[in-house]
Amino acid sequence: MDALALTDRDTPAGSVRSAKACAKAGVRPLSGAEPAVAPPVPSPDARGDDESVRRDRRRTPVRGGAFIDESTPRVTFLARGGARGWADLCRLVSAAHTREGLPQPAREDSHADGLTVLLGPDSDVGRALAAGRPDRATRLLAPWREVYGDALRLETVWHGRRGTGPGSLRLAARTLGFAAEQGVRPVLSNAVRYADPGLGPVADVLDAARRLVPVDPAKGLDSGEAWLKDQGAMPGAAERIVEAAGFRRETALRLLEWTQATAAECLVDPEDDLGVGSVHFPEPHLVGSAPAR
């Protein structure tokens, strides 16, 4: 792969380390984050508590832990347009962390000009598709399309899971077909969580530690497919998804081309865009000081 995106949960804090590692490996870095969000300016239908597309809330963990509700949808934001995109990404994440309650990128703070948005299996749209509700997915897609326009993407992911949930072939195919119906460009990703095959159990342990609950096979363990697959493995995934969606085989090549084109739009220069290697002082007002006169 000639480009790699880092999209940590709720933060872009690992972007500098990622950019440095990419530079050593000759890979172009992309910076992003995967915050828990509500759809921007949701319609009345989107505000409803539709249990068919919400995950079951986790039970309160053992004594000493804090309740963590992971039912909130998550969306991937990628910085686009160099320094402008990086700044918009930082502002979006900062706004999400400083606002009480559910982060909700609305019109006034969406920073849409410098961001590309990927609506994947864990987004509100993806969950609606998993529940077999394309009508609801269409309603939920509308506010995202209105705010982000051509910068909106639908993300297909196949991790070899059964059923229609995240990582399943059926959901990946539904997402691809839905993208064609709605005129939104799809992209293919592997939603990478670990570098090498065989590390799925490590992801299960880390998930349980984050939620302060036991590892429970009945809840579904990691499928072992969320590793950093090479350029030879991803075309095979694209072909399977395209076949399941009922499209011609040539569509797999277009899916890969659309993915590469999206990556090219979101490349970040570590020195010019992130300021790696330079000294930067915070603006005076951010540390409680007035500018010198």
Secondary structure by P-SEA (a helix, b strand, c coil): ccbbbbbccccccaaaaaaaaaaaacbbbbbbbbcccccccccccccccccccccccccccccccccccccbbbbbbbbcccaaaaaaaaaaaaaaaaccccccccccccccccbbbbbccccaaaaaaaaccaaaaaaaaaaaaaaccccbbbbbbbccccccccccaaaaaaaaaaaaaacbbbbbbcccccccccaaaaaaaaaaaaacccccccccccccccccccaaaaaaaaaaaaaaaccccaaaaaaaaaaaaaaaaccccccccccccbbbbcccccccccccc
